[in-house]
């Protein structure tokens, strides 16, 4: 699992996903049809923003990763296909969280310390 996370992190950084919230799959979406945008804020237990949190689509057998990294304020914006129902949020030394995507466009995500 650590290898997969490191690979995703490297792919996000190499593809230009710094704190600018550029979606790594943005260039491959030829139109906005069937695509929605979600956004949110990621914090820790003390409401401190978690910069560089990794947000990815949680979907088995995904050919190319779809994801982004939160900015210095913990904010993220992510374009996803409409059929996506879950995203995964992770940050070093914090418990990974799977978030169910519903009709909301904004999410507040709190990551807890790993045990």
N, C-alpha and C positions, 0 to 999 in steps of 0.2 A: 504494500500500500504506500509506503514511503517513496518508493521508486516512482510510482504513478504520480503522486503529488509533486515530486521534484520535476518530473517530466512536464507536467501541466504548467508548473511555475515557469520553467525555462521557456516553454512555448509561448506563454503569455508575455513574458519579457521580450523575447526575440521578435515577436510579432508586433511590438510597439504598444503593449498594454501597460503603460505606466499609470501614474495617478490621473492621467487625462481621461480615464474611463472609456477608452476606445474599445469597442466590442471586437473581439478577434475574428468573428465571422461576418462583420459588417460588410466587407467588400464582396462576399459571396451572395448576399441577398440582393437579387436583381430588382425586386420590387418590394413594397411594403405589404403586398397581399399575403395573408396568412401569417403575418409577423406582428407581434405586439411588443411594446416596450414596458419593462418594469423598472422600478427604481427603489432605492431605500437607503437606510443608514445602518451601519454595523457598529455596535458598541460592546464594551465589556460590562461586567457586573456593576461597575461604578459609573456607568454612563460615559466613559471615555471613548472617543472614536477610535476604531481600529483601522489605521491606514494600512493599505496593501493586503487587506483580506482578499482571499480568492473566492470568487463566486463562479460556479460552473453549472451547466445544465446537468442534472442527474438523470441520465438515460442510458441504459445498457446498450452496448453495441453501437455507440455513436462513432461515426467514422472520423470526424474532425471535432475537436473540443470547441464548445461554445462557452465563452466566459469573459470575465473582466476582473479588474482589481479595484478595490475601493480607494478613494482619494484620501488626502490628509485629514479630512473631516469625517471619514468613514462612509462617505456617500458612494453609491454606485448607480449606474444606468446600464441596462442590459436588454438588447433586442433578442427575442426568442421566437421560435415557431409557435403558433397557437396551440399545437398539440402537446407542448411541454407542460408537465404537471408538477415537476419538482426541480428545485435548484439545491446545490450543495454549497455551503459556506464554511470556509476553514481559515484558520489563522494559527501560527506557531504557538504551542503551549496552551491552546484553547481546545475545547471539545468541538469536534466537527458537528454541524447541524444540517439536517435535511429539511427544507422548507417546502410545504405544499403550496403550489401556485393556484390561486383561484381568480375571481374576477377583479380583485384589487390591483391597483397599479403601483401602490407604495407599500413598502414593508419596513418594519423596524425589527432588527434582528440583534439579539443579545447572545454573545458567546461567553460561556463560562470557562473557568480555569480547568485544565485537564487534571484528572486525579492521578 
